[in-house]
Amino acid sequence: MNRLTLIFLFNIMGIKSSFLSNKGVAIAIAMLVGGSSGILLRANTGVEENLIVTQTVRTIKGMVTDQNGEPLIGCNVVVVGSQEGVITDLNGKFTLRVSDRAKQLKITYIGYVDQIVAIGNSPEIRITLKEDNNALEEVVVVGYGLKEDSNPDAVGVKTGDTEPTFKVVETMPKFPGGTRGLMQYLARSIKYPVIAQEKKQQGRVIIKMVVGKDGSLSEIKVLRSVSPSLDTEAMRVVSNMPKWEPGLQRGQAVAVEYTLPITFRLQ
């Protein structure tokens, strides 16, 4: 009598699995974790065979910078066609384990043009992102007017208990209206501090926050500083943001750790 045997190979870490057939026709269906396609194996009738299915996993490293060579912190680096991904660290670097089937990476960062690069065989991938001029044109530097009061009860800010968070999900959180909406919000909300203008201080403040499953923001802090006055202004603007559209994982809203760059530039 024929037997149908299902083998689930959990080989993200390169684990091997085998199947021994001794009677009739056996069909082994290897389902690979992480969205990889299955492998169909058929054993000969009445013959004992040991079937081993493996998938090579390797580690790739890389660094993402802007056109001036400055590291970009918090870029999303995702394997094209999969859910595998990481974010760049404080030095703009990343390390990612991928299957031998992975061919391309997609790199995204607020205010920069998305880029797709081939993985290839290089030990380290160097990636340079270009600024999205269409988005940046909407952000204008204004003089320092009357400072708006920080609002701890702003619609988008959540206080209290934290919740489990993801770093990379199938659908990342986004500001209402997407990148364009975010840039428009920053353009009308940022008040360039007078002291920063006098000292000609400019640069990119990196804010780290958590976008909750209800879209509220929490755990807002400066990940990379430029100056006390610019850091304070960046925190104020983020703390007064409306709710975001939450990130999704398998169709469910989840809390996501998010890195937001805010560039201050004198004109």
Long-range contacts (C-beta under 8 A, 24 or more apart in sequence): 2-26, 6-31, 7-53, 9-33, 9-53, 9-55, 11-53, 11-54, 11-55, 11-57, 12-57, 12-97, 13-57, 14-54, 14-55, 14-56, 14-57, 16-52, 16-53, 16-54, 17-52, 17-53, 18-50, 18-51, 18-52, 19-43, 19-50, 19-51, 20-48, 20-49, 20-50, 20-51, 21-47, 21-48, 21-49, 21-51, 22-48, 28-53, 32-99, 34-82, 34-83, 34-84, 34-99, 35-81, 35-82, 35-83, 36-82, 36-99, 36-101, 55-99, 55-100, 55-101, 56-99, 56-100, 57-97, 57-98, 57-99, 57-100, 58-97, 58-98, 58-100, 59-95, 59-96, 59-97, 59-98, 60-95, 60-96, 60-97, 60-98, 60-119, 60-125, 61-93, 61-94, 61-95, 61-96, 61-123, 61-124, 61-125, 62-93, 62-94, 62-96, 62-105, 62-124, 62-125, 62-126, 62-127, 63-88, 63-91, 63-92, 63-93, 63-94, 63-124, 63-125, 63-126, 63-127, 64-88, 64-92, 64-93, 64-94, 64-107, 64-109, 64-127, 64-128, 64-129, 65-92, 65-126, 65-127, 65-128, 65-129, 66-112, 66-128, 66-129, 66-131, 67-128, 67-129, 67-130, 67-131, 70-204, 72-109, 72-112, 72-129, 72-261, 73-206, 73-223, 73-224, 73-259, 73-261, 74-109, 74-206, 74-208, 74-223, 74-258, 74-259, 74-260, 74-261, 75-107, 75-108, 75-109, 75-129, 76-106, 76-107, 76-108, 76-109, 76-168, 76-172, 77-105, 77-106, 77-107, 78-105, 78-106, 78-108, 78-168, 79-104, 79-105, 79-106, 80-104, 80-105, 80-106, 80-116, 83-168, 83-170, 85-168, 86-167, 86-168, 87-167, 87-168, 87-259, 90-223, 90-224, 108-172, 109-261, 110-179, 110-182, 110-260, 110-261, 111-135, 111-136, 111-179, 111-183, 111-261, 111-263, 132-179, 135-179, 135-180, 135-183, 136-183, 136-263, 138-180, 138-183, 138-184, 138-187, 139-183, 139-186, 139-187, 139-190, 139-263, 139-265, 140-187, 140-267, 141-190, 141-192, 141-264, 141-265, 141-266, 141-267, 142-190, 142-191, 142-192, 143-191, 143-192, 143-194, 143-197, 144-191, 144-192, 144-193, 144-194, 144-197, 145-191, 147-191, 147-236, 148-191, 148-236, 148-240, 150-236, 150-239, 150-240, 151-239, 151-240, 152-239, 154-239, 154-240, 154-241, 154-242, 155-242, 155-243, 156-215, 156-216, 156-217, 156-240, 156-241, 156-242, 156-243, 156-244, 157-216, 157-217, 157-218, 157-220, 157-239, 157-240, 157-241, 158-212, 158-214, 158-216, 158-217, 158-218, 159-218, 162-210, 162-218, 162-219, 162-255, 163-212, 163-213, 163-255, 164-254, 164-255, 165-210, 165-254, 165-255, 165-256, 165-257, 166-247, 166-249, 166-254, 166-255, 166-256, 166-257, 167-256, 167-257, 169-247, 169-248, 169-249, 169-254, 169-256, 170-248, 170-249, 170-250, 171-247, 171-248, 171-249, 172-247, 172-256, 172-258, 173-211, 173-215, 173-244, 173-245, 173-246, 173-247, 173-256, 173-258, 174-244, 174-245, 175-241, 175-244, 175-245, 176-242, 176-243, 176-244, 176-245, 185-241, 186-237, 186-262, 189-237, 189-240, 190-233, 190-237, 190-262, 190-264, 191-233, 192-233, 192-264, 192-266, 193-229, 193-230, 193-232, 193-233, 195-229, 196-227, 196-229, 196-230, 196-233, 196-264, 197-266, 199-227, 200-266, 201-226, 201-227, 201-229, 201-230, 201-264, 202-226, 202-230, 202-264, 202-265, 202-266, 203-227, 203-230, 203-263, 203-264, 204-261, 204-262, 204-263, 204-264, 205-230, 205-231, 205-234, 205-261, 205-262, 205-263, 205-264, 206-259, 206-260, 206-261, 206-262, 207-234, 207-235, 207-238, 207-259, 207-260, 207-261, 207-262, 208-257, 208-258, 208-259, 208-260, 209-238, 209-257, 209-258, 209-260, 210-255, 210-256, 210-257, 210-258, 211-244, 211-246, 211-247, 211-255, 211-256, 211-258, 212-246, 212-255, 213-246, 213-252, 213-253, 213-254, 213-255, 214-243, 214-246, 214-253, 215-243, 215-244, 215-245, 215-246, 216-243, 217-241, 217-243, 217-244, 223-259, 226-264, 230-264, 233-264, 234-262, 234-264, 237-262, 238-262
